[in-house]
Amino acid sequence: MSSSLRNLSQWLENTSLSSVVRDIHFMVPLLQSIHIFSVALVIWAALAVDLRVLGALGRDQPLAAFSQRFLPVMWWTLIVLLISGALLIVGEPHRTLQNPVFQLKMIVLLLGMLITAFVQSFIATGRLALMPKAGDGAVKALALLSIGAWVIIIFAGRWIAYTAS
């Protein structure tokens, strides 16, 4: 573990915000509940769009219209997810920042967000409809990669509790 992460963890743990999160008895369970609910909404929205790209859901609706219903839910809920996650990190920095599973989760979360944004840009600009079949396969591969990323995020999130430093 790097000394800079250890120093950051110690500094965060000594902040007044960290004390508030730790010392108010209902705060951690409340934040965890908000975080888990937000994870469910984000993954539900991303999965719906990925399954639509794969042709397994909502085939009777245009892809752009379908995704316009789900992607805003994902991006707005992602903000709540990031805030609740940041507060949980501040409350228990030693449990998260120095944990390699948490670090994996953050890397895969960035990957999942990038893939979703990339697929969304293809949908929003109408380029997906213009792509030849080979290009369509590449976007479908990205949708599968996105589903895999969100599954890893779920498992890593649960695994953090069992690998705390």
Helices and strands as residue ranges (DSSP letters): H 3-13, H 16-23, H 27-53, H 63-91, H 93-96, H 100-124, H 127-130, H 133-160
